[in-house]
Amino acid sequence: MMLEGRRVVVTGASSGLGAETVQLLAGRGAHVLAVARREQRLRDLAAGLAGAPGRVVPFRADVTADGDARAMVAAAVEAFGGIDVLVNNAGSEVQAPIDTLADADFEGMLRANVVSVFVCTRAALAELRKSRGAVINLGSTVVARPPRGRFGYVASKGAVEAMSRALALDLGRDGIRVNVIRPGIIPSELRGLTEEEERARFATGIAFGKQALSEVGDPRDVAEAVAWLAGPGGRFVTGAVIDVDGGYVLGAADVLG
Ligand SMILES: NC(=O)c1ccc[n+]([C@@H]2O[C@H](COP(=O)([O-])OP(=O)(O)OC[C@H]3O[C@@H](n4cnc5c(N)ncnc54)[C@H](OP(=O)(O)O)[C@@H]3O)[C@@H](O)[C@H]2O)c1
């Protein structure tokens, strides 16, 4: 098993891409601390993976709070003895153009998407230095191809990308790799719809006109990229931005919307 014994922290593990990533990594032998605020969901996820080759330990934390981030790292050390990989996946979005975006919503996105990467990575640094580990940050293809009306989210994910490149340089001498995965349009709860509602919307063709591939992306597609970066295959990759987007950034004309 490619990830046997890898000690991984996944934030935003209570739904969507994070939950799928926990599932895939544990299935390949990694030990995973599954982190988010909705604790019951984490418990259910861990219970469902009780028979997996890797251990899954649920941990409740608000990843924008330094104290919680430090407690998260302490929990991983207690459970697994250290951290090899930190996946900064937690994030949120409020869709609104600049003139109607509330201050609190803009600041909320900056906290959930940007401050979280800062405090969680900083909290994990000592452990990542010991393991010569890796940080994987979730960006978004909207940075390369901003859709109208999502300025706050685009700005926050742009910051994630810039931070990751800067960190890849700052931490490279410690043997720590820092990379970004940019999902395209993947059904999840992020935009306030249920996964089923999003799938139905995509199935009617709304998103397909924007992609090269005529297939709906799946959280598993992103989880596979995380697994690759977390494993031996990613050994010589740092400062990279990897699109998992069905060709969304190629910029097909907006046929249907
Ligand atoms: N789905 C897409 O199409 C897409 C595209 C590009 C990028 N992304 C990025 O991929 C990542 C995962 O998104 P998703 O689509 O899976 O959305 P999602 O289903 O809404 O998941 C977001 C996760 O973040 C957690 N979270 C948010 N704020 C948090 C906080 N303060 N503390 C701890 N956990 C927090 C949520 O858990 P709790 O509410 O339980 O805390 C939830 O588990 C995000 O960074 C998102 O921006 C997604």
The ligand as an SDF file (V2000), in Angstrom:
LIG
                    3D

 48 52  0  0  0  0  0  0  0  0999 V2000
  -16.2330   21.7350   -4.7200 N   0  0  0  0  0  0  0  0  0  0  0  0
  -15.6170   22.4930   -5.6110 C   0  0  0  0  0  0  0  0  0  0  0  0
  -16.0660   22.6350   -6.7560 O   0  0  0  0  0  0  0  0  0  0  0  0
  -14.3460   23.1990   -5.2360 C   0  0  0  0  0  0  0  0  0  0  0  0
  -13.6880   23.8850   -6.2590 C   0  0  0  0  0  0  0  0  0  0  0  0
  -12.5160   24.5400   -5.9720 C   0  0  0  0  0  0  0  0  0  0  0  0
  -12.0070   24.5130   -4.7000 C   0  0  0  0  0  0  0  0  0  0  0  0
  -12.6700   23.8590   -3.7040 N   0  0  0  0  0  0  0  0  0  0  0  0
  -12.0770   23.8840   -2.3510 C   0  0  0  0  0  0  0  0  0  0  0  0
  -12.0270   22.5680   -1.8250 O   0  0  0  0  0  0  0  0  0  0  0  0
  -12.1190   22.6140   -0.4040 C   0  0  0  0  0  0  0  0  0  0  0  0
  -13.2230   21.6750    0.0740 C   0  0  0  0  0  0  0  0  0  0  0  0
  -14.4680   22.1590   -0.3990 O   0  0  0  0  0  0  0  0  0  0  0  0
  -15.7610   21.2560   -0.6200 P   0  0  0  0  0  0  0  0  0  0  0  0
  -16.2060   21.4950   -2.0020 O   0  0  0  0  0  0  0  0  0  0  0  0
  -15.5210   19.8830   -0.1550 O   0  0  0  0  0  0  0  0  0  0  0  0
  -16.8060   22.0320    0.3220 O   0  0  0  0  0  0  0  0  0  0  0  0
  -17.6220   21.5820    1.6050 P   0  0  0  0  0  0  0  0  0  0  0  0
  -18.2970   20.2870    1.3760 O   0  0  0  0  0  0  0  0  0  0  0  0
  -18.4570   22.7770    1.9700 O   0  0  0  0  0  0  0  0  0  0  0  0
  -16.5090   21.3540    2.7120 O   0  0  0  0  0  0  0  0  0  0  0  0
  -15.8670   22.4000    3.3910 C   0  0  0  0  0  0  0  0  0  0  0  0
  -15.2540   21.8350    4.6490 C   0  0  0  0  0  0  0  0  0  0  0  0
  -14.5420   22.8630    5.3420 O   0  0  0  0  0  0  0  0  0  0  0  0
  -14.8620   22.7860    6.7150 C   0  0  0  0  0  0  0  0  0  0  0  0
  -14.6620   24.0860    7.3360 N   0  0  0  0  0  0  0  0  0  0  0  0
  -15.0770   25.2960    6.8990 C   0  0  0  0  0  0  0  0  0  0  0  0
  -14.7320   26.2520    7.7730 N   0  0  0  0  0  0  0  0  0  0  0  0
  -14.0770   25.6340    8.7880 C   0  0  0  0  0  0  0  0  0  0  0  0
  -13.4890   26.0680   10.0050 C   0  0  0  0  0  0  0  0  0  0  0  0
  -13.4910   27.3570   10.3560 N   0  0  0  0  0  0  0  0  0  0  0  0
  -12.9110   25.1560   10.8110 N   0  0  0  0  0  0  0  0  0  0  0  0
  -12.9050   23.8380   10.4700 C   0  0  0  0  0  0  0  0  0  0  0  0
  -13.4340   23.3690    9.3310 N   0  0  0  0  0  0  0  0  0  0  0  0
  -14.0160   24.2580    8.5170 C   0  0  0  0  0  0  0  0  0  0  0  0
  -16.3030   22.3060    6.7570 C   0  0  0  0  0  0  0  0  0  0  0  0
  -16.5770   21.6240    7.9650 O   0  0  0  0  0  0  0  0  0  0  0  0
  -17.4230   22.1720    9.2100 P   0  0  0  0  0  0  0  0  0  0  0  0
  -18.4960   23.0600    8.6830 O   0  0  0  0  0  0  0  0  0  0  0  0
  -17.9160   20.9160    9.8550 O   0  0  0  0  0  0  0  0  0  0  0  0
  -16.4220   22.8790   10.0720 O   0  0  0  0  0  0  0  0  0  0  0  0
  -16.2970   21.2840    5.6240 C   0  0  0  0  0  0  0  0  0  0  0  0
  -15.8320   20.0310    6.0980 O   0  0  0  0  0  0  0  0  0  0  0  0
  -12.3550   24.0860   -0.0460 C   0  0  0  0  0  0  0  0  0  0  0  0
  -11.1380   24.6900    0.2980 O   0  0  0  0  0  0  0  0  0  0  0  0
  -12.8800   24.6650   -1.3350 C   0  0  0  0  0  0  0  0  0  0  0  0
  -12.6820   26.0570   -1.4230 O   0  0  0  0  0  0  0  0  0  0  0  0
  -13.8310   23.1930   -3.9530 C   0  0  0  0  0  0  0  0  0  0  0  0
  1  2  1  0
  2  3  2  0
  2  4  1  0
  4  5  1  0
  4 48  2  0
  5  6  2  0
  6  7  1  0
  7  8  2  0
  8  9  1  0
  8 48  1  0
  9 10  1  0
  9 46  1  0
 10 11  1  0
 11 12  1  0
 11 44  1  0
 12 13  1  0
 13 14  1  0
 14 15  2  0
 14 16  1  0
 14 17  1  0
 17 18  1  0
 18 19  2  0
 18 20  1  0
 18 21  1  0
 21 22  1  0
 22 23  1  0
 23 24  1  0
 23 42  1  0
 24 25  1  0
 25 26  1  0
 25 36  1  0
 26 27  1  0
 26 35  1  0
 27 28  2  0
 28 29  1  0
 29 30  1  0
 29 35  2  0
 30 31  1  0
 30 32  2  0
 32 33  1  0
 33 34  2  0
 34 35  1  0
 36 37  1  0
 36 42  1  0
 37 38  1  0
 38 39  2  0
 38 40  1  0
 38 41  1  0
 42 43  1  0
 44 45  1  0
 44 46  1  0
 46 47  1  0
M  CHG  2   8   1  16  -1
M  END
$$$$
